[in-house]
């Protein structure tokens, strides 16, 4: 069946009669069973048993939806429908399968589920696309197990422009398991050849907003124009461990005192600047972590985000200098490691226009907006034309068992995604 630009209105009309909300919710509930917590949350870190079970189940589900599944060597899962005219050019949609500890069932998973529903609908209704379409379940995005983030999309995106010979980072999780060992435990080959993968013509991700702007505006769709930059530091503060009762206060080299001052400084500095920058200290490690012992070492994380790289630079320089001054005042040693450094990234203007046209065709209200959260789209956008679509999050809650998006908004999101993919994969002109 030949489907060109003149058929866009026909496709839009067909999608307007579809209803994906309940089916999307059912698939999300099904997927949440892999790594389900007792309180309704989901814990599915990369290369865990729950992660492997989820990816295996998705592989079978992709087959049932008429896709040809395959894994690459880092564990990304792709479901392919081969294009009839340009099979080596791929339009890819999807998101990540991993979760934070006690996360929700929508973050990441929605993009995978929505992609499967959209691609299955399009191929069932309109036949094979001109370009190949793929749904991807990225192996890792959250950085919640190993001190790295966007592991899956980084591998895929870099392979589009580089002769990328994979070097496994020498990192460990909190239990001391090395990344390479974790991959081997999943049965992933460390030296498989993925160099023959086809070119990605476009990438589109559907995701929950993880904020309140869409809900407050009673708007079902956010069209993301830019994803903010973010930097994640691991700060190490070292002092001297001693007895809690017998060591006078003026004789102490207490890293807890110093770390507390540093954390307060970082957060107050972000508040005072009033330029929109946000800073978060989300993890604290204490050694030896005993109630009646002055600690020897404190480690904490610092997450900093803004859309302007110059503002990121200025804040980070100021806060790290403040950490050094505080350490000197308390006779402590301080060091830091920058383990994630993502620049602000703009989405592709042509893809944004396709999404906007899809919204209009589906008579869906939309807002243009930035994303304050990081997404696989920001990695892909550095290498291929990329778009990011948001649907509302109830009360802006994310990374929580309370995460929720109602079926009506899920339906609109899948329809807009499908209409966008139609424009990219079925129309006469290559994207």
C-alpha positions as CSV (number, residue, x, y, z in Angstrom):
1,X,0.0,0.0,0.0
2,X,1.5,3.4,-1.0
3,X,1.1,6.0,1.7
4,X,2.3,9.5,0.9
5,X,1.9,13.0,2.1
6,X,-1.6,13.2,0.7
7,X,-2.7,10.4,3.0
8,X,-1.7,12.3,6.2
9,X,-5.3,13.5,6.7
10,X,-6.6,10.0,6.2
11,X,-4.2,8.7,8.8
12,X,-5.2,11.4,11.2
13,X,-8.8,10.6,10.8
14,X,-8.2,7.0,11.4
15,X,-6.2,7.7,14.6
16,X,-9.0,10.0,15.9
17,X,-11.3,7.0,16.1
18,X,-8.7,4.8,18.0
19,X,-8.6,4.6,21.8
20,X,-5.3,3.5,23.3
21,X,-5.8,4.6,26.9
22,X,-7.0,1.4,28.5
23,X,-4.7,-0.8,26.5
24,X,-1.7,1.3,27.4
25,X,-2.6,1.2,31.1
26,X,-3.1,-2.6,31.0
27,X,0.4,-3.0,29.5
28,X,1.9,-0.7,32.0
29,X,0.3,-2.7,34.8
30,X,1.6,-5.9,33.2
31,X,5.1,-4.5,32.9
32,X,5.1,-3.2,36.5
33,X,4.8,-6.8,37.8
34,X,8.5,-7.3,36.9
35,X,10.2,-5.7,40.0
36,X,7.0,-5.0,41.8
37,X,7.4,-3.8,45.4
38,X,4.9,-4.5,48.2
39,X,3.7,-0.9,48.3
40,X,2.8,-0.7,44.6
41,X,6.2,0.7,43.4
42,X,8.6,-0.8,41.0
43,X,12.3,-1.5,41.6
44,X,14.0,-2.6,38.4
45,X,17.7,-1.6,38.3
46,X,19.8,-2.4,35.2
47,X,21.1,-6.0,35.0
48,X,19.0,-7.2,37.9
49,X,16.8,-10.3,37.8
50,X,13.7,-8.1,37.5
51,X,15.3,-6.2,34.6
52,X,16.1,-9.4,32.7
53,X,12.6,-10.8,33.3
54,X,11.1,-7.5,32.0
55,X,13.3,-7.4,28.9
56,X,12.6,-11.0,28.1
57,X,8.8,-10.5,28.5
58,X,9.0,-7.5,26.2
59,X,10.9,-9.4,23.6
60,X,8.0,-11.9,23.5
61,X,5.4,-9.2,23.5
62,X,7.1,-7.5,20.5
63,X,6.9,-10.8,18.6
64,X,3.2,-11.0,19.4
65,X,2.8,-7.4,18.0
66,X,4.4,-8.4,14.7
67,X,7.9,-7.0,15.4
68,X,11.2,-8.7,14.9
69,X,13.1,-8.4,18.3
70,X,16.8,-8.2,18.8
71,X,19.2,-7.4,21.7
72,X,22.5,-5.4,21.3
73,X,25.5,-6.1,23.4
74,X,24.6,-3.8,26.3
75,X,21.1,-5.2,26.6
76,X,19.1,-2.6,24.6
77,X,16.0,-4.4,23.1
78,X,14.7,-3.4,19.6
79,X,11.5,-4.5,18.0
80,X,11.7,-3.9,14.2
81,X,9.2,-3.6,11.3
82,X,11.3,-3.4,8.2
83,X,10.6,-0.6,5.7
84,X,9.7,-1.5,2.2
85,X,11.6,1.3,0.4
86,X,14.3,2.4,2.8
87,X,15.0,-0.5,5.1
88,X,18.4,0.8,6.2
89,X,16.9,4.0,7.5
90,X,15.2,3.7,10.9
91,X,12.6,5.8,12.7
92,X,13.0,4.8,16.3
93,X,10.7,5.4,19.3
94,X,10.9,4.2,22.9
95,X,12.4,4.9,26.3
96,X,14.1,3.1,29.2
97,X,13.1,-0.1,31.1
98,X,15.1,0.5,34.3
99,X,13.6,2.3,37.3
100,X,14.9,4.0,40.5
101,X,14.3,2.2,43.8
102,X,10.6,2.2,44.6
103,X,9.8,4.0,41.4
104,X,6.6,4.3,39.4
105,X,5.1,2.3,36.6
106,X,5.0,5.1,34.0
107,X,8.5,6.7,33.9
108,X,10.3,5.1,31.0
109,X,7.9,2.2,30.6
110,X,5.2,4.5,29.0
111,X,7.5,5.3,26.1
112,X,8.1,1.6,25.3
113,X,4.5,0.6,25.7
114,X,3.2,3.6,23.6
115,X,5.8,2.9,20.9
116,X,4.6,-0.7,20.7
117,X,0.9,0.3,20.4
118,X,1.6,3.0,17.9
119,X,3.8,0.9,15.6
120,X,1.4,-2.1,15.8
121,X,-1.5,0.1,14.9
122,X,0.2,1.8,12.0
123,X,1.4,-1.4,10.4
124,X,-1.9,-3.1,11.0
125,X,-3.8,-0.2,9.4
126,X,-1.5,1.0,6.7
127,X,0.9,-1.9,6.0
128,X,4.7,-1.8,5.9
129,X,6.2,1.7,6.3
130,X,8.6,3.3,3.8
131,X,11.3,3.5,6.4
132,X,12.0,0.9,9.0
133,X,10.3,1.5,12.3
134,X,11.8,0.3,15.6
135,X,10.6,0.4,19.2
136,X,13.5,0.4,21.7
137,X,13.6,-0.5,25.3
138,X,16.8,1.1,26.5
139,X,18.7,-0.9,29.1
140,X,19.5,1.9,31.5
141,X,18.8,5.6,31.9
142,X,18.4,6.4,35.6
143,X,21.9,5.9,37.0
144,X,20.4,4.4,40.1
145,X,22.6,1.3,40.3
146,X,25.9,2.3,38.8
147,X,27.5,5.8,38.8
148,X,26.6,6.4,35.2
149,X,23.4,7.4,33.4
150,X,21.9,7.0,29.9
151,X,24.0,3.9,29.4
152,X,21.7,2.4,26.8
153,X,21.0,5.5,24.7
154,X,24.7,6.6,24.9
155,X,25.7,3.3,23.2
156,X,23.1,3.6,20.5
157,X,23.6,7.3,19.8
158,X,27.4,7.2,19.6
159,X,27.4,4.3,17.2
160,X,25.6,6.5,14.7
161,X,28.5,8.8,14.3
162,X,31.6,7.0,15.6
163,X,33.3,3.8,15.0
164,X,32.4,3.0,18.5
165,X,34.4,0.2,20.1
166,X,32.7,-0.3,23.4
167,X,34.9,0.0,26.5
168,X,33.0,-1.0,29.6
169,X,33.5,1.7,32.3
170,X,35.3,0.3,35.4
171,X,32.5,1.2,37.8
172,X,30.9,-0.7,40.7
173,X,27.5,-0.7,42.3
174,X,27.0,-0.3,46.1
175,X,27.5,-4.0,46.6
176,X,30.9,-3.9,44.8
177,X,29.6,-5.6,41.6
178,X,31.5,-4.4,38.5
179,X,29.4,-3.3,35.5
180,X,31.1,-5.8,33.2
181,X,30.4,-8.7,35.7
182,X,26.7,-7.6,36.0
183,X,26.4,-7.7,32.2
184,X,28.0,-11.1,32.0
185,X,25.6,-12.4,34.6
186,X,22.8,-11.4,32.2
187,X,24.4,-13.4,29.5
188,X,25.3,-10.3,27.4
189,X,28.4,-10.8,25.2
190,X,31.0,-8.1,25.9
191,X,32.6,-8.2,22.5
192,X,29.6,-8.7,20.1
193,X,29.7,-6.7,16.9
194,X,26.9,-4.1,16.5
195,X,28.7,-2.1,13.9
196,X,26.4,-3.1,11.1
197,X,23.3,-1.3,12.6
198,X,21.4,0.9,10.3
199,X,21.2,4.6,10.3
200,X,18.7,6.3,12.6
201,X,16.7,8.9,10.6
202,X,14.7,10.2,13.6
203,X,14.1,9.4,17.3
204,X,10.8,10.3,19.1
205,X,10.2,9.7,22.8
206,X,6.9,9.8,24.7
207,X,7.3,10.4,28.5
208,X,5.4,11.6,31.5
209,X,6.1,15.2,32.3
210,X,7.4,14.6,35.9
211,X,6.1,18.1,36.7
212,X,2.8,20.0,37.2
213,X,2.7,22.4,34.3
214,X,0.5,20.3,32.0
215,X,-1.9,19.3,34.7
216,X,-2.3,22.8,36.0
217,X,-2.9,24.0,32.4
218,X,-5.3,21.1,31.8
219,X,-3.4,20.4,28.7
220,X,-2.8,16.8,27.5
221,X,0.4,17.3,25.5
222,X,3.7,19.0,26.1
223,X,6.1,19.5,23.1
224,X,9.6,19.8,24.5
225,X,11.8,22.4,22.9
226,X,14.9,21.9,25.1
227,X,16.2,19.6,27.9
228,X,18.1,21.3,30.6
229,X,21.8,20.5,31.2
230,X,22.7,18.6,34.4
231,X,25.8,17.8,36.4
232,X,26.1,15.1,39.0
233,X,28.9,15.1,41.5
234,X,30.0,12.7,44.2
235,X,31.6,14.7,47.0
236,X,34.0,12.9,49.4
237,X,34.7,14.6,52.8
238,X,37.3,12.9,55.0
239,X,38.1,13.6,58.6
240,X,39.2,11.6,61.7
241,X,37.1,9.0,63.4
242,X,37.0,9.0,67.2
243,X,35.0,8.4,70.3
244,X,31.7,10.3,70.5
245,X,32.0,10.9,74.2
246,X,35.7,11.4,74.9
247,X,36.7,13.8,72.0
248,X,36.2,17.5,72.9
249,X,34.3,19.5,70.2
250,X,37.3,21.8,69.6
251,X,39.6,18.8,69.0
252,X,37.4,17.1,66.4
253,X,37.9,16.8,62.6
254,X,34.3,15.8,62.0
255,X,33.3,15.3,58.4
256,X,29.7,15.2,59.3
257,X,29.9,18.8,60.5
258,X,31.7,19.8,57.4
259,X,29.4,17.9,55.0
260,X,26.3,19.4,56.7
261,X,27.8,22.9,56.2
262,X,28.6,22.1,52.5
263,X,25.1,20.8,51.9
264,X,23.4,23.8,53.4
265,X,25.7,26.1,51.4
266,X,24.9,24.4,48.1
267,X,21.2,24.6,48.6
268,X,21.1,28.1,50.0
269,X,23.3,29.3,47.2
270,X,20.9,27.9,44.6
271,X,18.0,29.5,46.4
272,X,19.7,32.9,46.6
273,X,20.7,33.1,42.9
274,X,17.1,33.4,41.7
275,X,18.2,32.5,38.1
276,X,16.2,29.2,38.0
277,X,19.0,26.9,38.8
278,X,18.1,23.8,40.9
279,X,20.4,21.8,43.2
280,X,19.7,18.6,45.0
281,X,21.6,16.5,47.5
282,X,19.9,13.1,47.3
283,X,22.3,10.5,48.7
284,X,24.4,10.4,51.8
285,X,26.9,7.7,52.9
286,X,28.5,7.7,56.3
287,X,31.4,5.6,57.4
288,X,31.6,3.9,59.8
289,X,27.9,4.8,60.3
290,X,27.8,4.0,64.0
291,X,25.8,6.2,66.5
292,X,28.5,6.7,69.1
293,X,31.5,7.2,66.7
294,X,32.6,10.4,65.0
295,X,32.6,9.5,61.3
296,X,35.7,9.2,59.3
297,X,34.2,9.8,55.9
298,X,31.1,11.3,54.4
299,X,30.0,11.0,50.8
300,X,27.1,12.9,49.3
301,X,25.8,13.5,45.8
302,X,25.0,16.9,44.3
303,X,22.7,17.2,41.3
304,X,22.6,20.6,39.5
305,X,20.4,21.6,36.5
306,X,19.8,24.6,34.3
307,X,19.1,25.4,30.6
308,X,22.0,27.8,30.3
309,X,25.5,26.3,30.4
310,X,27.1,29.5,31.5
311,X,24.9,29.6,34.6
312,X,25.7,26.0,35.3
313,X,29.4,26.8,35.1
314,X,29.1,29.8,37.4
315,X,27.2,27.9,40.1
316,X,29.4,24.9,40.1
317,X,32.6,26.9,40.3
318,X,31.2,28.9,43.2
319,X,29.9,26.0,45.2
320,X,33.0,23.8,44.7
321,X,35.2,26.7,45.9
322,X,32.8,27.1,48.9
323,X,33.3,23.4,49.7
324,X,37.1,23.9,49.8
325,X,36.8,26.8,52.2
326,X,34.5,24.9,54.5
327,X,36.8,21.9,54.5
328,X,39.8,24.1,55.4
329,X,37.8,25.7,58.3
330,X,37.0,22.2,59.7
331,X,40.5,20.8,59.0
332,X,39.0,18.2,56.6
333,X,40.0,16.9,53.1
334,X,37.4,17.2,50.4
335,X,37.4,16.0,46.8
336,X,34.8,15.6,44.1
337,X,34.1,13.5,41.0
338,X,31.9,14.7,38.2
339,X,30.3,11.5,37.0
340,X,27.5,13.0,34.8
341,X,27.9,16.1,32.7
342,X,25.1,16.7,30.2
343,X,24.9,19.9,28.3
344,X,21.5,21.6,27.6
345,X,20.1,20.1,24.4
346,X,17.6,21.5,21.9
347,X,15.1,19.2,20.2
348,X,15.1,19.1,16.4
349,X,13.0,21.9,14.9
350,X,11.6,19.7,12.1
351,X,10.6,16.9,14.6
352,X,8.9,19.6,16.8
353,X,6.9,20.7,13.7
354,X,5.9,17.2,13.0
355,X,4.7,16.7,16.6
356,X,2.8,20.1,16.5
357,X,1.1,19.0,13.2
358,X,0.2,15.7,14.8
359,X,-1.4,17.5,17.7
360,X,-3.5,19.7,15.4
361,X,-4.6,16.7,13.4
362,X,-5.7,14.9,16.5
363,X,-7.3,18.1,17.8
364,X,-5.1,17.9,20.9
365,X,-4.2,21.0,22.9
366,X,-0.5,21.4,23.5
367,X,2.1,23.6,25.2
368,X,5.7,24.2,24.2
369,X,8.0,23.7,27.2
370,X,11.4,22.7,28.5
371,X,12.2,19.5,30.3
372,X,13.8,19.8,33.7
373,X,14.4,16.1,33.9
374,X,16.9,14.2,31.9
375,X,15.8,11.8,29.2
376,X,17.2,9.4,26.6
377,X,16.1,12.0,24.1
378,X,18.8,14.4,25.2
379,X,21.5,11.8,24.3
380,X,19.9,10.9,21.0
381,X,19.5,14.6,20.1
382,X,23.2,15.1,20.0
383,X,23.5,12.7,17.1
384,X,20.1,12.3,15.3
385,X,17.0,14.4,14.8
386,X,15.0,13.9,18.0
387,X,11.7,14.9,19.5
388,X,10.2,14.6,23.0
389,X,6.5,14.5,23.8
390,X,5.1,14.8,27.3
391,X,1.8,13.7,28.9
392,X,0.7,15.0,32.3
393,X,1.8,13.5,35.6
394,X,-0.8,13.7,38.4
395,X,0.3,16.3,41.0
396,X,3.7,16.2,39.2
397,X,4.7,13.1,41.1
398,X,7.4,10.9,39.6
399,X,10.0,8.3,40.8
400,X,7.3,7.2,43.3
401,X,4.7,4.5,43.7
402,X,2.2,7.4,43.4
403,X,3.1,8.1,39.8
404,X,0.0,8.2,37.6
405,X,-1.3,9.4,34.3
406,X,-5.0,8.9,33.5
407,X,-6.1,6.8,30.5
408,X,-7.5,9.7,28.6
409,X,-4.2,11.4,28.6
410,X,-2.4,8.2,27.7
411,X,-4.8,7.8,24.7
412,X,-4.0,11.3,23.4
413,X,-0.2,10.7,23.9
414,X,-0.2,7.5,21.9
415,X,-2.3,9.0,19.1
416,X,0.0,12.0,18.8
417,X,3.0,9.7,18.9
418,X,1.5,7.4,16.2
419,X,0.6,10.4,14.0
420,X,4.2,11.7,14.4
421,X,5.7,8.4,13.5
422,X,3.4,8.2,10.5
423,X,4.7,11.5,9.1
424,X,8.3,10.3,9.7
425,X,8.1,6.7,8.4
426,X,5.2,6.6,5.8
427,X,5.4,10.0,4.1
428,X,7.0,10.5,0.7
429,X,9.9,12.6,1.8
430,X,12.6,11.0,4.0
431,X,12.8,12.8,7.4
